[in-house]
Amino acid sequence: MNPMLVTHAFSNGTEGDAWTSKWCEYCVHDHGMHTSGDGGPMCELVMNSMCHTSGHPLNPESWVAEPDDGEFYLPSRMICLRFTPCHRDNCDGDPAPAERAQRVEEVQVYWRSRVQP
């Protein structure tokens, strides 16, 4: 199996909460959940992860596994290529756009150099 594919999202709820607070809390695709918490529209990628059977690729079009490249970021495990900063209803967007863009680029470069199409 392609090592850049994510086959399970989170080992436990704490890990899931840490990852979603870094990615989903600032993303337009999960706006309904991070603004009101009332069960508004939720990102289908996160919903997929809650119903997913481990061992099969999970959201391969958007979630890319972080490589074991000696760098360790919490929360780690994967990046989301679908991330779009949310600026609706007083949302502040991405609090660290340069750092996020840099890590996404690093991960993409790492995998491009190792995985042949």
N, C-alpha and C positions, 0 to 999 in steps of 0.2 A: 504494500500500500504506500502511496505517496506520503512521505513524512511531513509535508507541510499541511496535510489535512487534519482537522480537528475531529476526533472520534468520540470524545466525551467532553462536555463543557467544564463541569466543576466537580470536584471531589466531595464537596459538602456545601452546606448553606452559607457558611462564613466566606468561603472562597467565592461563591457566586455573588454574594452581597458586595464583596470588595471589588470584583470585576465590574459589576453593573454600576457601582457608584463612580467608577473611573470613566466608563464609556457611556452607559445608557443615561445617566443622570444629566448629561449635557447634550444629548442627541435629540434632534427633532423627531426621529422615528419612535421615540418612547416618551414624547411630550406629555401625554395624558397621565402617565404614571408618576413622572417626577414633579409635576406641578400640583396635582391635587391628591394623588394617591387613592382616588375614588374608583379605580378600576376602569378608567378611561382607556382609549385605544393604547394597546401595548405593541411593542415591536414584535413582529412575527418571528424574528430570529431568536429572541429570548423565549418566546412561547415554544418554538421548536425544541429548544434545549431542555425544556421541562418535560416534554413528552417523548424524547428521543431514546432509542435503544442504543446503548453504547456498543462500539465496535464498527459502526457504519459512519461514513463521513457526515458531519453535521454542518449545515450551512456552508458548503464548500465555495460558494460564490462570494462569500463575505468574510468568513472567519478564517484566518490564517494562523497556524500554530507558530508560536515564537520559537526560534531555534535555540539550541543549547550552545550559544556563542560566547559564553563567559560573562555576559551581562545578565543581571537579574533585576527585574522590575516587579514591584508589587503593585497591583496584582499582575501576575504574568500569565502565561499559558497561551494567549492568543491576542491578535489584534483584530479590529473590525474595520474592514475596508468600506463599509457602508456608513460609517460615522459621518454625521452632518451636524455641525453646531446648531443648537436651538437658540433662536432669538425671539421667539413668540412669547406673548404674555409676560413680559418682564424677565424672561430668561436671559442670562448673561452670556450665553454661548460657551465656548471652550475656555477654561481658565488657564490652560497651558498649550496654546496652539503650536508654538514652535517646537516644544519638546515632543508633542504627540506626532507632529509631521515628521520630525527627525527619526523617531523610533519606527514609524510605519515605513519610511524609506529604507532604514537599515534592515528591517525584516524582509522587505521585498527584494533588496539587492542580495541579501544572503541566499534566499531561495532561488532567485534567478540564476545565480552562479552555481547552484548545486543540483537543481532538478531540471532535467532535460524534458522537453515536450514530447 
